[in-house]
């Protein structure tokens, strides 16, 4: 007990960092991140649906061909558009991978089990020299 009192800052830091490590398990798991190559394989082999959650201006500057566009802010209200794809893999894409992870969590919460985030987002896709289109 004396050790804890003398090192309260370190004990608190250890408790907080331990909690942060355990949070994904408590909150329902982590999001699977795919590389552009893994995403391409999933699209080709399992007919995965690509969902782009970027803003409209970002979408217009280039997106993955065949992707569906629902901004992250609209996702909750437009889930019904994705219901028919509930059993298919869904690859969620944003600019760098942050918004797509949030969208994946939302989809999982609504019963979509095969959801993946494109790690690094469209930036990683572009860096891998994979094509983007501006056509809708």
C-alpha positions in Angstrom: 0.0 0.0 0.0 2.9 2.3 0.7 4.2 1.7 -2.8 0.9 2.8 -4.3 0.8 6.0 -2.2 4.4 6.9 -3.1 3.9 6.2 -6.8 0.3 7.2 -7.4 1.0 8.9 -10.7 2.7 5.8 -12.1 -0.1 3.6 -10.8 -2.7 5.8 -12.3 -0.8 5.9 -15.6 -0.6 2.1 -15.7 -4.3 1.8 -14.9 -5.3 4.2 -17.6 -3.1 2.7 -20.3 -4.3 -0.8 -19.4 -7.8 0.4 -19.7 -7.1 1.8 -23.1 -5.6 -1.5 -24.3 -8.7 -3.4 -23.1 -11.3 -1.0 -24.4 -11.5 -2.5 -27.9 -12.3 -5.9 -26.4 -14.9 -4.4 -24.1 -16.5 -2.2 -26.8 -16.9 -5.0 -29.3 -13.6 -5.7 -31.0 -11.5 -3.8 -33.4 -11.9 -3.0 -37.0 -10.1 -5.1 -39.6 -7.9 -2.9 -41.8 -7.1 -4.0 -45.3 -4.2 -3.0 -47.5 -5.1 -1.9 -51.0 -4.0 -5.3 -52.3 -6.1 -7.2 -49.8 -9.1 -5.0 -50.7 -8.6 -5.6 -54.4 -8.6 -9.4 -53.7 -11.8 -9.2 -51.6 -13.5 -7.1 -54.3 -12.5 -9.6 -57.1 -13.0 -12.9 -55.2 -16.0 -12.1 -53.0 -17.6 -9.3 -54.8 -17.1 -7.0 -51.9 -19.0 -3.7 -51.8 -16.9 -0.5 -51.5 -18.5 2.2 -49.4 -16.9 5.6 -49.6 -17.8 7.8 -46.5 -15.9 10.9 -47.6 -17.5 14.3 -48.1 -19.0 15.0 -51.6 -16.1 17.3 -52.6 -13.6 14.6 -51.7 -15.6 12.0 -53.7 -15.7 14.3 -56.7 -11.9 14.5 -56.8 -11.6 10.8 -57.4 -13.0 7.5 -55.9 -12.6 3.8 -56.4 -14.6 2.6 -59.4 -18.0 1.0 -58.5 -17.9 2.5 -54.9 -21.1 3.6 -53.3 -21.1 7.1 -51.7 -22.7 7.8 -48.4 -21.0 10.4 -46.3 -20.2 9.5 -42.7 -22.7 12.1 -41.5 -25.5 10.5 -43.6 -24.7 6.9 -42.8 -27.1 6.4 -39.9 -30.0 7.7 -41.9 -29.1 5.8 -45.1 -28.4 2.3 -43.6 -31.5 0.9 -45.4 -29.7 1.4 -48.8 -27.0 -1.1 -47.5 -29.4 -3.7 -46.1 -29.3 -5.8 -49.3 -25.5 -6.1 -48.8 -25.6 -7.3 -45.2 -24.1 -10.7 -46.1 -21.5 -9.4 -48.4 -18.1 -8.0 -47.4 -18.2 -4.2 -47.2 -14.9 -2.3 -47.5 -15.3 1.2 -46.0 -13.1 3.9 -47.5 -12.3 7.5 -46.5 -9.3 9.8 -47.1 -6.9 8.2 -44.6 -8.7 5.5 -42.7 -10.0 7.4 -39.6 -13.6 8.0 -40.7 -13.9 4.6 -42.2 -13.0 2.9 -38.9 -15.9 4.9 -37.2 -18.2 3.9 -40.0 -17.3 0.2 -39.6 -18.2 0.4 -35.9 -21.5 1.9 -36.8 -22.2 -0.8 -39.4 -21.2 -3.6 -37.0 -23.6 -2.1 -34.4 -26.4 -2.5 -37.0 -25.6 -6.2 -37.7 -23.2 -5.9 -40.6 -20.6 -8.6 -39.8 -18.2 -8.5 -42.7 -17.0 -4.9 -42.6 -13.4 -3.8 -43.2 -11.6 -0.5 -43.3 -9.2 0.4 -46.1 -6.1 1.1 -44.1 -4.7 4.5 -45.2 -7.9 5.2 -47.2 -7.8 6.6 -50.7 -4.4 8.0 -50.0 -3.0 4.4 -49.7 -5.0 3.3 -52.7 -3.4 6.2 -54.8 0.0 5.4 -53.3 -0.4 1.8 -54.5 -0.9 3.2 -58.1 -4.4 1.8 -58.2 -7.0 3.6 -60.4 -9.5 6.2 -59.2 -12.4 7.6 -61.2 -14.4 10.8 -61.2 -17.4 9.2 -62.9 -20.5 8.5 -60.9 
